[in-house]
Amino acid sequence: MNRYPVWKYAIIVVSLLVAVLYTLPNFFGEAPAVQVSSGKSSVKVDATTVTRVEQALSNANITAEAVALDGNSVKVRFDSTDVQLRAKDAIQKALVPDANDPAYVVALNLLSRSPAWLTALHAGPMYLGLDLRGGVHFMLQVDMQAALTKKAESLAGDLRLTLREKNIRHSGISRNAQAIEILFRDSQTLTAAKNVIQDQFPDLQTTEATSGTDYRLTATIKSEAARLIQDQALKQNIVTLNNRINELGVAEPVIQQQGIDRIVVQLPGVQDTAKAKDILGRTATLEMRLVDDSSEGRAAENNSGPVPFGSERYLERDGRPVIVKKQVIITGESLTDAQPGFDSQSQQPKVDLTVDAKGGRIMRDTSRENLKKRMAILLFEKGKGEVLTAPVIQGELGNRFQISGSMTVTEANDLALLLRAGSLAAPMEIIEERTIGPTLGAENIAKGFHSVAWGFAVIVAFMAVYYMLFGLFSGLALAVNLLLLVAILSMLQATLTLPGMAAMALALGMAIDSNVLINERVREELRNGASPQAAINAGYERAWATILDSNISTLIAGLALLAFGSGPVRGFAVVHCIGILTSMFSAVFFSRGLVNLWYGRQKKLKSVSIGTVWRAPGQAATSKKPA
């Protein structure tokens, strides 16, 4: 009646072993470290960078616990913060000789001390949120007017191409802030252009005026379209920030919208505010422009003449100058994919690009008119532009085209990564910054740990006094619940915050509730005269329906918090929901396994240790003493 088959005990043992294995990394703590990341998209962090870091530490007589290449960054671990600070200065001096143009970002960080064998099993500690680990918090404001201006510039180019396709002649198209002005020589042409705009550019509204002998048509962005552009700009900036920060290896960054034009960025574990700004400053903008191949442009490339009017001078990675026209063909927001590959004919490395429908139409027209001319792909970072590549247009381009030439496989992979990383739809500025030190984070961790530990101790003590041996079984089940909860959070690599620790403390109280129901059911059966073995069986069977009902209703509330909440509320909801699921396993399945193991093999069981069983009035009260 009260015996588990071997396979059920096997499930319990395996669950406990896995839980212990994935909980262990949380007990090793974190070590001060220095993280070296790329300061420019064109600079790659690889094994050579590791060698340079090790050489810099050796020259400064600094010993590191570990130096490793982790993804796109080099992480160096030390045994104290004093050595960490000295190492940061030494590495900074070796890798960043020019502070105004840093090729690398050297930042303070914290790394887990988990042994290598645990890391090899993909067992890592829970990520800690900003309030527990310390780090930096930024509030960024998106320049929405710049987003509208950028959109107006793009629409001006589209208008120019469309009017050319429709063979509608004009005297010039110019952009004045966010307004596009088109001059015509007669009213009939103006009317034809106005009809084209109304038909093909629904986001624009037009007004007419005269300018001397010319007729002027002014197109502006409609208010509802402007709101959509601003919303899309904000979302694109969030995606781009995610891409860039994730590449830098910051553990569990928080990047979310706040209001209509602001973005909150939280970088846990980053201790250096200045370097965190450098991380945010890595956001880049991509542009494709035609190279100025005129005689004046070629002379300017050879430094034997001035840069022609309407063109600009930029450098390639190897330092060679390239003169490009100011007019932007398409920007990074038109690019949908970039993948490295090999040319089927020459077997040389290449990069396949895919642009959206609008970008494909522009590229088709531009390439048709500029065959055998060069087109430059520029990357703008921190206000500085760099030519990634300037290939020759070999044929008519469309939505899909390729970049090939004198590239290695590594260079093709790097270029594809840069192009995929995206661009900012609008510039941003930091309007608020806060630094939460690791000392304050450690204090929060200590307080949260004490609240969970003291809550656990008091609950176990009460259960042991009130329910005796069954109370101890409940306490062990509660410990298993806490172990499973921490293990699952660690396996999911969830971020633990102060609200999460509050949910953990609450989960203990809710988990013990199930054992109280079970113990009281067993007492009730004993009170009604059932034998001890029958009382144990009936108590667990009849309490299960009530436990399931109460936990499902609570789980629904937790899922609602998870679906509609944000920030700290979601952190609370995640731990709350997982705690409910683990409590159902530990309070019912595991605790019954203990009871069955202790009492199940006793055929002539006369009493159970479950505290005093109170009889109804008129009956003799008996006390069930420990067996």
C-alpha positions in Angstrom: 0.0 0.0 0.0 2.7 2.5 1.0 5.6 1.3 -1.1 7.3 3.0 -4.0 8.6 0.9 -6.9 12.3 1.1 -7.6 11.8 3.4 -10.6 10.2 6.1 -8.5 13.1 6.1 -6.1 15.4 6.2 -9.1 13.6 9.4 -10.3 14.1 10.9 -6.9 17.8 10.0 -6.8 18.5 11.3 -10.3 16.6 14.5 -9.6 18.6 15.1 -6.5 21.9 14.5 -8.2 21.1 16.8 -11.1 19.8 19.4 -8.7 23.0 19.3 -6.6 25.2 19.4 -9.7 23.5 22.5 -11.1 23.2 24.2 -7.7 26.9 23.8 -6.9 28.2 26.7 -9.1 26.3 29.2 -7.0 28.5 28.4 -4.0 31.8 29.3 -5.6 31.2 33.0 -5.8 32.7 35.5 -8.2 36.2 36.7 -8.8 37.3 40.2 -9.9 38.3 40.2 -13.6 39.2 42.4 -16.6 37.3 42.0 -19.8 38.9 43.0 -23.1 36.5 43.5 -26.0 36.7 45.1 -29.4 36.4 48.9 -29.4 35.6 49.0 -33.1 33.6 46.7 -35.3 36.6 46.3 -37.6 38.9 45.1 -34.8 38.7 41.4 -34.0 39.5 39.8 -30.6 41.3 36.5 -31.2 44.2 34.4 -29.9 46.6 37.1 -30.9 44.8 39.4 -28.5 45.2 36.8 -25.7 48.9 36.7 -26.4 49.1 40.5 -26.1 47.2 40.5 -22.9 49.4 37.8 -21.4 52.5 39.7 -22.5 51.2 43.0 -20.9 50.6 41.2 -17.6 54.0 39.6 -17.7 55.7 42.9 -18.3 53.9 44.3 -15.3 54.8 41.3 -13.1 51.1 40.5 -12.6 49.9 36.9 -12.2 46.4 36.0 -13.4 44.4 33.0 -12.2 43.1 32.4 -15.7 43.2 34.1 -19.1 40.7 32.8 -21.7 39.1 33.7 -25.0 35.4 33.7 -24.4 33.4 34.4 -27.5 34.2 37.9 -28.6 36.2 39.0 -25.6 39.2 38.0 -23.5 38.5 37.5 -19.8 41.3 37.6 -17.2 40.5 36.5 -13.7 42.4 37.6 -10.6 42.4 36.8 -6.9 41.8 40.4 -5.5 40.5 43.7 -6.6 43.9 45.4 -6.1 45.5 43.1 -8.6 42.5 43.6 -10.9 42.9 47.4 -10.9 46.7 47.1 -11.6 46.1 44.7 -14.4 43.5 46.9 -16.0 45.9 49.8 -16.1 48.7 47.6 -17.6 46.4 46.1 -20.3 44.9 49.5 -21.1 48.4 50.9 -21.6 49.4 48.0 -23.9 46.3 47.7 -26.0 45.0 51.3 -26.2 48.0 53.6 -26.8 45.6 56.3 -28.2 42.8 57.1 -25.8 41.0 59.2 -28.4 40.8 56.3 -30.8 40.6 53.1 -28.7 40.8 49.8 -30.6 39.8 47.8 -27.5 37.5 48.3 -24.5 39.2 47.3 -21.3 36.6 47.0 -18.5 36.3 45.7 -15.0 34.0 42.7 -14.6 33.2 39.8 -12.3 33.5 36.1 -13.3 32.3 32.9 -11.7 34.9 30.8 -9.8 33.2 27.5 -10.9 35.7 24.7 -11.6 36.4 23.7 -15.1 34.6 20.3 -14.8 31.3 22.0 -13.8 31.7 24.5 -16.7 32.3 21.5 -19.1 28.9 20.1 -18.0 27.4 23.5 -18.8 26.6 24.0 -15.1 26.8 27.7 -14.3 25.6 30.0 -11.6 22.5 32.1 -11.8 23.0 35.5 -13.2 22.5 38.2 -10.7 20.6 41.4 -11.4 21.9 44.9 -11.1 20.5 45.2 -7.5 22.5 42.1 -6.4 25.6 42.1 -8.5 26.2 45.8 -8.9 26.8 47.4 -12.3 25.7 50.4 -14.3 22.3 51.8 -15.2 21.7 54.2 -18.1 18.7 56.1 -19.4 19.1 57.0 -23.1 17.0 59.4 -25.0 16.4 58.9 -28.7 16.6 61.9 -30.9 13.2 61.5 -32.6 13.7 64.7 -34.7 16.9 63.1 -36.2 14.9 60.0 -37.0 12.3 62.1 -38.9 15.1 64.0 -40.7 16.7 60.8 -41.7 13.4 59.5 -43.0 12.9 62.7 -44.9 16.3 62.3 -46.5 15.4 58.8 -47.6 12.0 59.9 -49.0 13.8 62.7 -51.0 15.9 60.1 -52.7 12.9 58.0 -53.4 11.0 61.0 -54.9 13.9 61.8 -57.1 14.0 58.2 -58.5 10.2 58.0 -58.9 9.9 61.3 -60.7 12.7 60.2 -63.1 10.8 56.9 -63.8 7.6 58.8 -64.5 9.5 61.2 -66.7 8.3 64.2 -64.7 10.9 67.0 -65.1 11.6 69.3 -62.2 14.0 72.1 -61.4 15.5 70.6 -58.3 14.7 68.6 -55.2 16.0 69.8 -51.8 15.4 69.0 -48.2 14.8 71.8 -45.7 14.8 70.1 -42.2 12.0 67.6 -42.5 10.3 69.2 -45.5 11.1 68.2 -49.1 10.9 71.0 -51.6 10.5 70.4 -55.4 10.6 73.2 -57.9 8.7 73.1 -61.3 8.5 75.4 -64.2 4.7 75.0 -64.9 1.6 74.1 -62.9 0.8 71.1 -65.1 4.0 69.3 -64.1 3.4 70.2 -60.5 0.0 68.7 -60.6 1.4 65.5 -62.2 4.0 65.2 -59.5 1.4 65.9 -56.8 -0.7 63.0 -58.1 2.3 60.7 -58.1 3.1 61.6 -54.5 -0.5 61.0 -53.4 -0.5 57.7 -55.2 2.9 56.2 -54.2 3.9 58.1 -51.0 0.9 57.9 -48.6 3.1 59.0 -45.7 3.5 62.5 -47.3 1.2 65.5 -47.5 1.8 68.3 -49.9 1.3 72.1 -50.1 1.7 74.3 -53.1 3.3 77.8 -53.4 5.0 80.0 -56.0 8.7 81.0 -55.8 9.3 83.7 -58.4 8.7 82.2 -61.8 8.8 78.7 -60.4 6.1 76.6 -58.8 7.1 74.9 -55.5 5.6 71.7 -54.1 6.5 71.1 -50.4 6.0 67.5 -49.0 6.0 66.9 -45.3 5.5 63.7 -43.3 2.0 63.2 -41.9 1.6 63.2 -38.1 0.4 59.6 -37.9 3.3 58.4 -40.1 5.7 60.5 -38.0 4.5 58.6 -34.9 5.0 55.3 -36.6 8.5 56.3 -37.7 9.4 57.3 -34.2 8.1 54.1 -32.8 10.0 52.0 -35.3 13.2 54.0 -34.7 13.0 53.3 -30.9 12.4 49.5 -31.5 15.3 49.3 -34.0 17.6 51.1 -31.6 16.7 48.5 -28.9 17.4 45.6 -31.3 20.7 47.1 -32.3 21.8 47.8 -28.7 20.9 44.1 -27.9 23.1 42.9 -30.8 26.1 45.0 -29.9 26.0 44.5 -26.1 25.5 40.7 -26.5 28.5 40.6 -28.8 30.6 42.2 -25.9 29.7 39.4 -23.5 27.8 41.3 -20.9 25.8 38.7 -18.9 22.1 39.2 -19.1 21.8 42.9 -20.0 18.5 44.6 -19.5 17.5 46.8 -22.5 13.9 48.0 -22.5 11.7 50.9 -23.6 10.5 53.5 -21.2 8.1 56.1 -22.3 7.9 57.1 -26.0 11.5 58.1 -26.6 13.7 56.6 -23.9 15.6 53.3 -23.4 16.8 51.9 -20.1 20.1 49.9 -20.3 21.3 47.9 -17.3 24.7 46.1 -17.4 25.2 43.9 -14.4 28.7 43.2 -13.3 30.2 46.2 -15.3 31.9 48.3 -12.6 33.4 51.0 -14.9 30.9 53.7 -16.0 33.2 55.2 -18.5 33.8 51.8 -20.2 30.1 51.1 -20.2 29.6 54.3 -22.2 32.2 53.0 -24.6 30.2 49.8 -25.0 27.0 51.8 -25.8 29.1 54.0 -28.1 29.8 51.0 -30.3 26.5 51.3 -32.0 27.1 51.8 -35.7 25.4 53.1 -38.8 25.9 51.5 -42.2 25.7 53.5 -45.5 26.2 52.6 -49.1 27.5 55.4 -51.4 29.1 55.7 -54.8 32.8 56.3 -55.0 33.7 59.6 -56.7 35.7 58.3 -59.8 36.0 61.7 -61.4 39.5 63.1 -62.2 39.1 65.4 -59.2 38.1 62.5 -56.9 41.1 60.4 -58.1 43.4 63.3 -57.5 42.0 63.7 -54.0 42.6 60.0 -53.3 46.3 60.5 -54.3 46.5 63.5 -52.0 47.3 65.7 -55.0 44.1 67.8 -54.9 41.2 69.0 -52.8 38.1 66.9 -52.1 35.5 67.8 -54.8 32.3 69.6 -53.8 29.6 67.1 -52.8 32.1 64.4 -51.8 33.9 63.3 -48.6 37.1 61.6 -47.8 37.2 58.4 -45.7 39.9 55.7 -45.0 39.8 52.0 -45.7 41.0 49.5 -43.0 44.5 49.5 -44.5 44.7 53.3 -44.3 44.1 54.1 -48.0 41.8 57.1 -48.7 38.6 56.7 -50.6 36.6 59.7 -51.9 32.9 59.0 -51.7 29.9 61.0 -52.7 27.7 62.5 -49.9 24.5 61.2 -51.4 23.5 58.0 -49.5 22.1 55.2 -51.7 20.7 53.0 -49.0 21.4 52.6 -45.2 21.7 49.6 -42.9 18.0 49.6 -42.2 17.3 48.4 -45.7 19.7 45.4 -45.2 17.9 42.2 -44.1 20.7 39.6 -44.2 24.4 39.2 -44.9 26.0 35.7 -45.1 29.6 34.7 -46.0 30.2 32.1 -48.8 32.3 31.2 -51.8 31.9 32.4 -55.4 30.8 29.5 -57.5 33.1 30.4 -60.4 36.3 31.8 -58.8 35.9 29.9 -55.5 36.9 33.1 -53.7 35.3 34.2 -50.4 32.3 36.5 -50.8 29.4 38.0 -48.8 25.8 37.6 -50.0 23.6 40.6 -49.2 19.8 40.7 -49.1 17.9 44.0 -49.0 14.3 44.8 -48.7 12.0 45.6 -51.7 12.6 49.3 -51.5 16.3 48.9 -51.2 16.3 46.4 -54.1 14.6 48.9 -56.4 17.1 51.6 -55.5 20.1 49.3 -56.0 18.7 48.1 -59.3 18.4 51.7 -60.6 21.7 52.8 -59.2 23.7 49.8 -60.5 22.2 50.1 -64.0 23.3 53.7 -64.2 26.8 53.2 -62.7 28.1 49.9 -64.2 31.9 49.4 -63.7 32.0 52.1 -61.0 32.8 51.5 -57.4 30.3 51.5 -54.5 31.6 52.0 -51.0 30.1 50.4 -47.8 30.8 52.7 -44.9 30.5 52.0 -41.2 30.1 55.0 -38.9 31.0 54.5 -35.2 31.4 57.2 -32.6 31.1 59.9 -35.2 33.9 58.4 -37.3 33.4 56.8 -40.7 35.4 53.9 -42.2 35.2 52.2 -45.6 34.6 48.5 -45.0 34.9 47.7 -48.7 34.6 49.5 -52.1 33.8 46.8 -54.7 33.2 47.5 -58.4 29.6 47.2 -59.7 29.9 44.3 -62.2 26.2 44.0 -63.2 22.7 45.1 -62.5 21.9 44.5 -58.8 18.6 43.7 -57.1 17.3 42.4 -53.8 20.2 40.0 -53.6 23.7 40.7 -54.6 27.2 39.8 -53.5 30.5 41.5 -52.5 33.6 39.7 -53.6 37.2 40.5 -54.3 40.5 40.2 -52.4 39.0 38.9 -49.2 40.1 36.0 -47.0 37.5 33.7 -45.4 38.0 35.4 -42.0 37.5 38.8 -43.6 34.3 37.6 -45.3 32.9 36.3 -42.0 33.8 39.5 -40.2 32.2 41.7 -42.9 29.0 39.7 -42.8 28.9 40.0 -39.0 29.4 43.8 -39.2 26.7 44.1 -41.9 24.2 42.0 -39.9 24.8 43.9 -36.7 22.5 46.6 -37.9 22.5 50.4 -37.4 20.8 52.9 -35.2 17.7 54.4 -36.7 18.4 57.6 -34.7 21.1 59.0 -32.5 20.8 58.7 -28.7 22.3 60.5 -25.7 22.7 59.5 -22.1 20.4 61.6 -19.8 20.8 59.6 -16.6 23.5 57.2 -15.3 23.8 55.4 -12.0 26.5 53.0 -10.7 25.6 50.4 -8.1 28.7 49.2 -6.5 29.5 45.5 -5.7 29.5 46.3 -2.0 25.9 47.4 -2.0 25.1 44.3 -4.2 26.8 42.0 -1.6 24.8 43.7 1.2 21.6 43.0 -0.8 22.6 39.4 -1.3 23.3 38.9 2.4 20.0 40.4 3.4 18.1 38.3 0.8 20.0 35.1 1.9 19.3 35.8 5.5 15.6 36.3 4.9 15.3 32.9 3.0 17.5 31.1 5.5 15.7 32.3 8.6 12.3 31.7 7.0 13.4 28.2 6.1 14.8 27.5 9.7 11.7 28.8 11.5 9.3 26.8 9.2 11.3 23.6 9.7 11.5 24.1 13.5 7.7 24.7 13.7 6.9 21.7 11.6 9.2 19.4 13.6 7.6 20.6 16.9 4.0 20.4 15.7 4.2 17.3 13.4 7.2 15.5 14.9 8.7 13.0 12.5 6.3 13.9 9.7 7.3 17.5 10.3 11.0 16.5 9.7 9.9 14.8 6.5 8.2 18.1 5.5 11.4 20.0 6.3 13.5 17.7 4.1 10.9 18.1 1.3 11.1 21.9 1.7 14.9 21.7 1.4 14.6 19.7 -1.7 12.1 22.2 -3.1 14.7 25.0 -2.5 17.4 22.9 -4.1 15.3 22.2 -7.2 14.3 25.8 -7.5 17.9 27.1 -7.4 19.0 24.3 -9.8 16.3 25.1 -12.4 17.1 28.8 -12.2 20.7 28.0 -12.8 20.0 25.6 -15.7 17.8 28.3 -17.3 20.6 30.9 -16.6 17.8 33.1 -15.2 18.6 36.5 -13.7 18.0 36.6 -9.9 17.0 40.0 -8.5 15.7 41.2 -5.1 12.1 40.6 -6.2 13.2 37.1 -7.2 14.6 36.4 -3.8 11.3 37.7 -2.3 9.5 35.2 -4.5 11.9 32.5 -3.3 11.0 33.2 0.4 7.3 33.2 -0.5 7.7 29.9 -2.3 8.9 28.3 0.9 5.8 29.3 2.8 3.5 28.1 -0.1 5.4 24.8 -0.4 5.0 23.9 3.2 1.3 24.6 2.9 1.0 21.3 0.8 2.7 19.3 3.6 0.4 20.8 6.2 -2.6 19.7 4.1 -1.2 16.2 3.8 -0.3 15.9 7.5 -3.7 17.1 8.6 -5.4 14.6 6.3 -3.4 11.8 7.8 -4.3 13.1 11.3 -8.0 13.2 10.2 -7.9 9.6 9.0 -6.3 8.5 12.3 -8.9 10.4 14.2 -11.6 8.5 12.3 -10.1 5.2 13.4 -8.1 4.2 10.3 -5.0 2.1 10.7 -1.7 4.0 10.4 -0.9 2.5 7.0 -4.4 3.2 5.7 -4.3 6.7 7.1 -1.0 7.5 5.4 -2.3 6.3 2.0 -5.6 8.1 2.3 -4.0 11.2 3.6 -1.8 11.6 0.5 -4.5 10.5 -1.9 -7.2 12.9 -0.7 -4.9 15.8 -0.1 -3.6 15.7 -3.7 -6.8 17.1 -5.3 -6.8 20.1 -3.0 -3.0 20.7 -3.5 -3.4 20.6 -7.3 -6.3 22.9 -7.3 -4.7 25.5 -5.0 -1.4 25.4 -6.9 -3.0 25.7 -10.3 -5.0 28.8 -9.3 -1.8 30.4 -7.9 0.1 29.4 -11.0 -2.5 31.2 -13.2 -1.9 34.4 -11.2 1.9 34.0 -11.6 1.5 33.4 -15.4 -0.6 36.6 -15.6 2.2 38.5 -13.8 4.7 37.0 -16.2 2.6 37.9 -19.3 1.7 41.4 -18.4 4.4 42.5 -16.0 7.8 44.0 -16.8 11.1 44.4 -15.1 11.1 43.4 -11.4 7.5 42.1 -11.7 8.6 39.5 -14.3 11.6 38.5 -12.2 9.2 37.9 -9.3 6.8 35.9 -11.5 9.5 33.6 -13.0 10.7 32.5 -9.5 7.1 32.3 -8.3 5.9 30.0 -11.1 9.0 27.7 -10.9 8.6 27.5 -7.1 5.0 26.3 -7.5 6.0 23.5 -9.9 9.0 22.4 -7.7 6.8 22.4 -4.6 4.3 20.0 -6.1 7.1 17.6 -6.8 8.8 17.9 -3.4 5.8 18.2 -1.1 3.9 15.2 -2.7 6.2 12.9 -4.6 9.4 13.3 -2.6 7.9 13.5 0.9 5.8 10.4 0.3 8.9 8.7 -0.9 10.5 9.4 2.5 7.3 8.3 4.4 7.1 5.1 2.4 10.8 4.4 2.9 10.4 4.9 6.7 7.0 3.3 7.4 6.1 1.3 4.2 7.9 -1.9 5.1 6.5 -2.1 8.6 3.6 -4.6 8.2 2.3 -4.4 11.8 2.6 -0.6 12.2 0.7 0.5 15.3 1.4 4.3 15.5 3.1 7.1 13.5 5.0 10.1 14.8 2.7 12.9 13.6 2.1 14.8 16.8 -1.1 14.8 18.9 -4.2 13.5 17.2 -7.2 15.3 18.8 -10.4 13.2 19.1 -13.9 14.5 18.9 -15.6 15.4 22.2 -16.7 12.3 24.1 -13.9 10.1 22.8 -10.8 9.3 24.6 -7.9 11.5 23.4 -4.9 9.4 22.5 -1.4 10.6 21.6 0.4 8.9 18.8 4.0 8.6 20.0 6.9 8.0 17.7 7.1 4.5 16.4 
